[in-house]
């Protein structure tokens, strides 16, 4: 059997043809991908919307990060609490949204730090607010984690079926330690995870943080 050079033409010669339909489809797909990348939801949101992000994962991450941010705050040489405007600017820098830091002065807690963290479901749009109470004989810490909520967070019912994170309702969470406790809630645009050293502080300070 012999092979014929396509350049010589004739029967059996290979004549490549350009498909107009294929070109049009390829152009449409590329244009659609570009537009989706520009106007679609952020990458972090697209990765989690499919199956949802369980709140248990967020709570586990907060439990791990909690001690780290407190240790960093302890080593901070600046004893002065953050100014409210400065705190608002830091929250906007880390989350891309402007919001005021809760004022816990009525419970003798002062905001010491606002730091960037990577919570599941919103790794590039979350932060931690670290509060300290330095009353003699009653020193304590509260860590409030904030994450942009695009509807990606879910809970599970008794049958293991995922349900959207409820709004206007506070959920209790357990943290490592005999008395440590967490409160979780969402006001719609923002998920809140507040970590406390004991249940008494959680019950007293939760309303000051805005927990429903």
C-alpha angles and dihedrals in degrees: 000000000000130000119226122221107243089221091066094060122207132110114340093018117140113238112181114215128200113234111219090195092055091050092050093048092048091050092050092049093049092047091048092051091050093049092047090051090052102040102021125096119286118281093250090057095046090054093056107033093079099067102004129237115269115231088226089069090051091049092050091051092048090051090054095044095044097076093042095056092043092052089049090050092050090054091050109114094205108089095185120104119240119270112244093241092048090050091050091052092051092049090051090048093053100036105027090235130093118234137146122254112243113259110231097173090117088065092043093251121134127197109247105171145007110201136173117252135173111238119182112266094022107040096157097038106051138090143176127236112205119204127188133196110202099178108145109268093004107071112158142157135224123191119197116193118200126193133174107255114212093165094275097120120093141180128202130237126221090279094052095253116146118246129186116262105272118238126215090027130094121222124205120229134190122231131191109277135063097270107014116124139181134207120205127192141144128217091194105266096041135045114212125202112180119190121201136181093232143005094253092060091045092054093046099043101032094086091049089057091053098255110162 
